[in-house]
């Protein structure tokens, strides 16, 4: 079975940053070490990157891209608040 090559697109960029945030929130293991660790400042940094992306791309995204970005941000912000209690 051949692996599909990764496609560089907006959704892949969002998922890349979001997965870094998820790892920093302790929601996913690090892919190399399989260790689960929490780093809330790093999680906040990655969420802030997504918010910056949302601001800088405002008015330039397709409807589906905009909804996906907003959904990912909202989900990560909620999880961040829950972890930060």
N, C-alpha and C positions, 0 to 999 in steps of 0.2 A: 504494500500500500504506500503510495507516494504522498508526501506531505505537500499541502497547498502552500505556495509561497505567500508570505505576509503581504497584504496590500496596504500601502501607505495612504490612508484616507482620514477624514476628520473623525470618524467613529473610532478608528484604531488609536488615534491620538488621545481621545477622551478616555478610552478604556485603559490605555497605558498609564495615564496619570491617576485614574481612579483606582487601578490595582495597586499602585504605590501607596495611595491613601488607605486602602483597605488593609494592606500589610501593616502600615504604621498604626492602624487602629486595633491590630491584633485579630482581625477577622479572617486573615489568610496567612498561611505559612510562607516564609521566604522561599522562592523557588530553588535556590541552591542549597540552603542549609536545612530546609524544612522546619526551621525554628519559628515559633510564634512569639513575637515580642511587640510591646506597645511603645510607640514613640509619638505622643500626642502633638508635640510641636511640629514634627515632620508631617503628621496627618493634616494639621491645620495649614501648613505650607502647601501641600498638594491640593487641598480644597481651595485655598486662595488662588492657586494657579488656574484652576478650573473657572473660578469667578472672574479672573482677569481675562481668560479666553472668552468667556461669555460677553464681557464688556467690549472687548476689542473686535469681536465678530458680530456685534449687534447690527441687524439689518442685512447681513451678508450670508446668512445660513438658509438652507432649505428648511421648510417647516419641520420635517422629521428630525433633522440634525439639531435644531433649536430645542425641540421637545426632549430629545434624548439627553442633551447636555443639561437641561434644567432638571430632568428627572434624576440623573446621576448626582448632580450637586445637592439636590434636596435630600436624597437618600443618605449621602455621606455626611451632610450637616446634621441630620437627625441622629445618626450613629455616633458622630463626634460628641454631640451634646449628651447622649446617653452614657458614653464612656467617660466623660469629663465630670460626672456627678460625684 
